[in-house]
Amino acid sequence: MAKPQTLERVANGEGTKTSYDKWVEGEGIPVLRTFFVENIRDVRLEWWERKGGPGAFLQMEGAGRVLFPAKQS
């Protein structure tokens, strides 16, 4: 039986973060972690070098994380 897939956790001085969290922070754009956004047009954007335009990450609190298991053959 296959083990459930888990997020890679990396311990550092700021606590335990997933590899995804570290990637998001490394993109250099604002990360908005909230439960509700009244007007998405009011979200502060900054230049996203990799994409060549303004951007921000919106992470909705309470949404949890979804992991898709590896394909079984």
OpenMM code with the backbone's topology and positions (N, CA, C; nanometers):
from openmm import Vec3, app, unit

residues = "MET ALA LYS PRO GLN THR LEU GLU ARG VAL ALA ASN GLY GLU GLY THR LYS THR SER TYR ASP LYS TRP VAL GLU GLY GLU GLY ILE PRO VAL LEU ARG THR PHE PHE VAL GLU ASN ILE ARG ASP VAL ARG LEU GLU TRP TRP GLU ARG LYS GLY GLY PRO GLY ALA PHE LEU GLN MET GLU GLY ALA GLY ARG VAL LEU PHE PRO ALA LYS GLN SER".split()
positions = [
    Vec3(0.0840, -0.1169, 0.0000),
    Vec3(0.0000, 0.0000, 0.0000),
    Vec3(0.0890, 0.1239, 0.0000),
    Vec3(0.0560, 0.2203, -0.0814),
    Vec3(0.1361, 0.3421, -0.0920),
    Vec3(0.1133, 0.4320, 0.0288),
    Vec3(0.2200, 0.4991, 0.0699),
    Vec3(0.2090, 0.5942, 0.1800),
    Vec3(0.1481, 0.7237, 0.1271),
    Vec3(0.0734, 0.7958, 0.2112),
    Vec3(0.0195, 0.9232, 0.1644),
    Vec3(0.1316, 1.0219, 0.1352),
    Vec3(0.1098, 1.1046, 0.0358),
    Vec3(0.2091, 1.2043, -0.0024),
    Vec3(0.2093, 1.3155, 0.1018),
    Vec3(0.3268, 1.3646, 0.1363),
    Vec3(0.3375, 1.4738, 0.2330),
    Vec3(0.4180, 1.5872, 0.1727),
    Vec3(0.3999, 1.7065, 0.2277),
    Vec3(0.4795, 1.8204, 0.1846),
    Vec3(0.6176, 1.8108, 0.2458),
    Vec3(0.7195, 1.8463, 0.1687),
    Vec3(0.8553, 1.8507, 0.2219),
    Vec3(0.8647, 1.9678, 0.3185),
    Vec3(0.9106, 1.9429, 0.4374),
    Vec3(0.9248, 2.0492, 0.5365),
    Vec3(1.0733, 2.0749, 0.5576),
    Vec3(1.1091, 2.2002, 0.5603),
    Vec3(1.2483, 2.2390, 0.5757),
    Vec3(1.2582, 2.3258, 0.6998),
    Vec3(1.3391, 2.2828, 0.7965),
    Vec3(1.3564, 2.3605, 0.9193),
    Vec3(1.4600, 2.4690, 0.8958),
    Vec3(1.4282, 2.5902, 0.9412),
    Vec3(1.5233, 2.6990, 0.9343),
    Vec3(1.5027, 2.7884, 1.0554),
    Vec3(1.5735, 2.8993, 1.0632),
    Vec3(1.5660, 2.9874, 1.1782),
    Vec3(1.4289, 3.0486, 1.2000),
    Vec3(1.3456, 3.0553, 1.0960),
    Vec3(1.2137, 3.1154, 1.1076),
    Vec3(1.1068, 3.0126, 1.1433),
    Vec3(1.1434, 2.8894, 1.1554),
    Vec3(1.0456, 2.7846, 1.1823),
    Vec3(1.0461, 2.6824, 1.0706),
    Vec3(0.9394, 2.6057, 1.0621),
    Vec3(0.9302, 2.5021, 0.9604),
    Vec3(0.8460, 2.5528, 0.8439),
    Vec3(0.9031, 2.5487, 0.7243),
    Vec3(0.8331, 2.5932, 0.6036),
    Vec3(0.8378, 2.4829, 0.4997),
    Vec3(0.7374, 2.4804, 0.4161),
    Vec3(0.7384, 2.3852, 0.3052),
    Vec3(0.8265, 2.4405, 0.1942),
    Vec3(0.8627, 2.3552, 0.1026),
    Vec3(0.9407, 2.4003, -0.0129),
    Vec3(0.8581, 2.4996, -0.0944),
    Vec3(0.7266, 2.4834, -0.0977),
    Vec3(0.6397, 2.5781, -0.1672),
    Vec3(0.6457, 2.7155, -0.1003),
    Vec3(0.6376, 2.7197, 0.0335),
    Vec3(0.6455, 2.8465, 0.1061),
    Vec3(0.7760, 2.9189, 0.0742),
    Vec3(0.8846, 2.8451, 0.0715),
    Vec3(1.0147, 2.9051, 0.0410),
    Vec3(1.0177, 2.9588, -0.1022),
    Vec3(0.9590, 2.8863, -0.1964),
    Vec3(0.9540, 2.9315, -0.3355),
    Vec3(0.8724, 3.0602, -0.3469),
    Vec3(0.7538, 3.0634, -0.2828),
    Vec3(0.6681, 3.1819, -0.2868),
    Vec3(0.7444, 3.3034, -0.2356),
    Vec3(0.8093, 3.2902, -0.1225),
    Vec3(0.8844, 3.4014, -0.0651),
    Vec3(0.9985, 3.4450, -0.1574),
    Vec3(1.0595, 3.3510, -0.2264),
    Vec3(1.1696, 3.3812, -0.3163),
    Vec3(1.1289, 3.4529, -0.4435),
    Vec3(0.9998, 3.4548, -0.4743),
    Vec3(0.9529, 3.5218, -0.5958),
    Vec3(0.9572, 3.6734, -0.5824),
    Vec3(0.9644, 3.7254, -0.4603),
    Vec3(0.9816, 3.8687, -0.4400),
    Vec3(0.8583, 3.9548, -0.4608),
    Vec3(0.7401, 3.8948, -0.4516),
    Vec3(0.6162, 3.9728, -0.4635),
    Vec3(0.5383, 3.9587, -0.3330),
    Vec3(0.4430, 4.0490, -0.3091),
    Vec3(0.3659, 4.0415, -0.1845),
    Vec3(0.2898, 3.9098, -0.1724),
    Vec3(0.2791, 3.8618, -0.0488),
    Vec3(0.2011, 3.7421, -0.0177),
    Vec3(0.0915, 3.7859, 0.0782),
    Vec3(-0.0314, 3.7789, 0.0341),
    Vec3(-0.1450, 3.8172, 0.1159),
    Vec3(-0.2096, 3.6910, 0.1694),
    Vec3(-0.2009, 3.6731, 0.3021),
    Vec3(-0.2625, 3.5567, 0.3675),
    Vec3(-0.3812, 3.6094, 0.4475),
    Vec3(-0.5005, 3.5771, 0.4016),
    Vec3(-0.6199, 3.6312, 0.4638),
    Vec3(-0.7376, 3.5373, 0.4437),
    Vec3(-0.8442, 3.5647, 0.5148),
    Vec3(-0.9659, 3.4849, 0.5029),
    Vec3(-1.0632, 3.5473, 0.4035),
    Vec3(-1.0527, 3.6792, 0.3846),
    Vec3(-1.1502, 3.7505, 0.3027),
    Vec3(-1.0832, 3.8689, 0.2330),
    Vec3(-1.1149, 3.8895, 0.1073),
    Vec3(-1.0680, 4.0062, 0.0328),
    Vec3(-1.1925, 4.0775, -0.0192),
    Vec3(-1.2128, 4.1998, 0.0288),
    Vec3(-1.3326, 4.2732, -0.0109),
    Vec3(-1.3279, 4.3118, -0.1584),
    Vec3(-1.2124, 4.3593, -0.2036),
    Vec3(-1.1998, 4.3995, -0.3438),
    Vec3(-1.0618, 4.3578, -0.3943),
    Vec3(-1.0571, 4.2593, -0.4803),
    Vec3(-0.9303, 4.2067, -0.5315),
    Vec3(-0.8499, 4.3145, -0.6040),
    Vec3(-0.9173, 4.4158, -0.6563),
    Vec3(-0.8474, 4.5238, -0.7273),
    Vec3(-0.7672, 4.6134, -0.6339),
    Vec3(-0.7936, 4.6036, -0.5036),
    Vec3(-0.7203, 4.6834, -0.4050),
    Vec3(-0.5944, 4.6137, -0.3530),
    Vec3(-0.5708, 4.4903, -0.3956),
    Vec3(-0.4527, 4.4160, -0.3501),
    Vec3(-0.3274, 4.4809, -0.4083),
    Vec3(-0.2303, 4.5077, -0.3220),
    Vec3(-0.1044, 4.5702, -0.3646),
    Vec3(-0.0244, 4.4723, -0.4513),
    Vec3(0.0155, 4.5177, -0.5675),
    Vec3(0.0969, 4.4382, -0.6588),
    Vec3(0.2369, 4.4979, -0.6646),
    Vec3(0.3346, 4.4127, -0.6863),
    Vec3(0.4716, 4.4582, -0.7097),
    Vec3(0.5239, 4.3885, -0.8343),
    Vec3(0.6310, 4.4441, -0.8893),
    Vec3(0.6877, 4.3888, -1.0114),
    Vec3(0.7366, 4.2469, -0.9875),
    Vec3(0.6909, 4.1547, -1.0727),
    Vec3(0.7273, 4.0134, -1.0651),
    Vec3(0.8244, 3.9885, -1.1797),
    Vec3(0.9506, 3.9903, -1.1466),
    Vec3(1.0561, 3.9811, -1.2481),
    Vec3(1.0405, 3.8573, -1.3372),
    Vec3(1.0167, 3.7435, -1.2769),
    Vec3(1.0091, 3.6189, -1.3539),
    Vec3(0.8947, 3.6199, -1.4551),
    Vec3(0.7842, 3.6863, -1.4214),
    Vec3(0.6685, 3.6900, -1.5105),
    Vec3(0.6661, 3.8138, -1.5987),
    Vec3(0.7468, 3.9157, -1.5643),
    Vec3(0.7516, 4.0354, -1.6460),
    Vec3(0.6311, 4.1265, -1.6300),
    Vec3(0.5725, 4.1290, -1.5114),
    Vec3(0.4569, 4.2150, -1.4867),
    Vec3(0.4264, 4.2198, -1.3389),
    Vec3(0.3288, 4.2992, -1.2989),
    Vec3(0.2947, 4.3089, -1.1574),
    Vec3(0.2234, 4.1830, -1.1079),
    Vec3(0.2405, 4.1522, -0.9788),
    Vec3(0.1746, 4.0343, -0.9253),
    Vec3(0.1756, 4.0308, -0.7744),
    Vec3(0.1006, 3.9367, -0.7198),
    Vec3(0.0949, 3.9092, -0.5767),
    Vec3(0.0393, 3.7682, -0.5605),
    Vec3(0.0751, 3.7043, -0.4516),
    Vec3(0.0167, 3.5746, -0.4182),
    Vec3(-0.0972, 3.5982, -0.3206),
    Vec3(-0.2092, 3.5336, -0.3419),
    Vec3(-0.3230, 3.5394, -0.2518),
    Vec3(-0.3439, 3.3994, -0.1954),
    Vec3(-0.3225, 3.3866, -0.0656),
    Vec3(-0.3384, 3.2570, 0.0004),
    Vec3(-0.4534, 3.2688, 0.0998),
    Vec3(-0.5624, 3.2037, 0.0678),
    Vec3(-0.6825, 3.2147, 0.1483),
    Vec3(-0.6733, 3.1264, 0.2729),
    Vec3(-0.6830, 3.1908, 0.3900),
    Vec3(-0.6805, 3.1186, 0.5167),
    Vec3(-0.8011, 3.0248, 0.5235),
    Vec3(-0.7806, 2.9079, 0.5785),
    Vec3(-0.8892, 2.8120, 0.5921),
    Vec3(-0.9094, 2.7253, 0.4700),
    Vec3(-0.8406, 2.7575, 0.3606),
    Vec3(-0.8558, 2.6779, 0.2395),
    Vec3(-0.7772, 2.5473, 0.2497),
    Vec3(-0.6771, 2.5444, 0.3372),
    Vec3(-0.5965, 2.4243, 0.3520),
    Vec3(-0.5083, 2.4022, 0.2314),
    Vec3(-0.4447, 2.2895, 0.2282),
    Vec3(-0.3579, 2.2546, 0.1161),
    Vec3(-0.4071, 2.1237, 0.0573),
    Vec3(-0.4054, 2.1184, -0.0711),
    Vec3(-0.4497, 1.9989, -0.1413),
    Vec3(-0.3283, 1.9315, -0.2011),
    Vec3(-0.3130, 1.8047, -0.1718),
    Vec3(-0.2036, 1.7258, -0.2290),
    Vec3(-0.2641, 1.6185, -0.3168),
    Vec3(-0.2118, 1.6072, -0.4353),
    Vec3(-0.2580, 1.5040, -0.5255),
    Vec3(-0.1604, 1.3880, -0.5201),
    Vec3(-0.2091, 1.2683, -0.4916),
    Vec3(-0.1180, 1.1541, -0.4821),
    Vec3(-0.0532, 1.1216, -0.6156),
    Vec3(0.0640, 1.0638, -0.6075),
    Vec3(0.1349, 1.0214, -0.7283),
    Vec3(0.0511, 0.9153, -0.7998),
    Vec3(0.0625, 0.9132, -0.9315),
    Vec3(-0.0105, 0.8154, -1.0109),
    Vec3(0.0363, 0.6750, -0.9767),
    Vec3(-0.0557, 0.5885, -0.9539),
    Vec3(-0.0253, 0.4482, -0.9267),
    Vec3(-0.0238, 0.3712, -1.0573),
    Vec3(0.0782, 0.2868, -1.0750),
    Vec3(0.0805, 0.2082, -1.1997),
    Vec3(0.0487, 0.0644, -1.1734),
] * unit.nanometer
topology = app.Topology()
chain = topology.addChain("A")
for resn in residues:
    res = topology.addResidue(resn, chain)
    for name in ("N", "CA", "C"):
        topology.addAtom(name, app.Element.getBySymbol(name[0]), res)
